[in-house]
Amino acid sequence: MRLALGGWERLPLAVRAALLMVTGCLLFSVMGALVKLLGQRLDSFLIAFFRCFFGFLAILPLVLSKKDTMRFARPTFMAISCAARWVSRRWSGASTRRLGCH
């Protein structure tokens, strides 16, 4: 395992970024195919729950690691940005409901 990690670190940054993007595209394609396949048999809320659950399990090692991977440079700015995004989504949903779009 240590050899594989050392090989990853030696790759140029652009190559690592390209490999991560290709891997992400492949994983999203597999996820989309599984959602379509399971959508014929299971309720959509159950599928959404398991998508979030397995996504959480994939990110959990990053959150639990001792590295500064999940630490923000400006946490106050991040909190304000998240709050503004949440308020924006709440208001946009209310306006579309009033118009009968939902």
N, C-alpha and C positions, 0 to 999 in steps of 0.2 A: 504494500500500500504506500509506503514511504517513497518508493521509487516512482510510482505513478504521480504522486503529488509533486515531486521534484521535477518530473518531466513537464507537468502542467505549468509550473512556475517558470521554466526556461522558454516557453513559447512566447513569441511577441504578443503584445497586448491586443493588436488588431486581430490576430489569429484566434486568441482566446475569446474575444468578443464575438467573432463570426461563429465559432463553435457553440458558444452559449445561445446565440440567436437561432441557429439551425436546430439545436436540441430543444429549445423552447417551441419552435414551430412544429417539430415532430410530436412533442408531448401534447400540445394543444390539438393537433389533428387526431391523435389517439383519443383524447378526452372527448372531442366532438363526436367521433364515431361511437364511443361507448354511450354517450348521452342519447344519441339517436337509437341505438340498439336497445338500451334499457327503457327508453321512453315508451316503447310499445307495451311494456309489461308493468312498469312501476309508475307511481304517482310522481308528478313533477316536483313537488315539495320534497319528497324523499330523495330524489336525484340531486336536487340543489343542496340538501343537507350533506349528503355524502361527498359532493364536490368540495364543499367548504371544509368538511372534516379532513379529507385526505390532503387538501391544500395546506391546512393547519399542521398536519403531521409532517409534511415536506419542509415547512419553514421552521418547525420547532427546534431542530438542532442549531440553527442560526441564532434563535432567540436565547437558547440555554447556554450557548458557548460563552466563554469568558472574554472573547475578543470584542472589540468595539464595532462589530459588524452592524448591529442594530441601533447604534447610538447616533443621534442627530447632532450636527454641528450647532444648529440654532433651534433648540427644542421649543422656545416660546413662539418663534415664527411658524414652526410646524403645527403647533396647537392652534394658532390663529387660522392658519390655512385650512386645517381639517374642520374647524368650527364653521368657517365661511362656506366651505364646500357642502357641509351638512345642511346649513340654513338655505343655501341656494337650491339644493335638491328638494328640500321640504316645500319651499315656496313654489318651485316650478311644478311640483306634483299637485299642489292645491289649485293652481291656476288652470292646469289642464283638466282637473276634475270639474271645475266650475263650467268649463267650456263643453263638457260632455265628451272629452277625448278618451277618458278611461273606461 
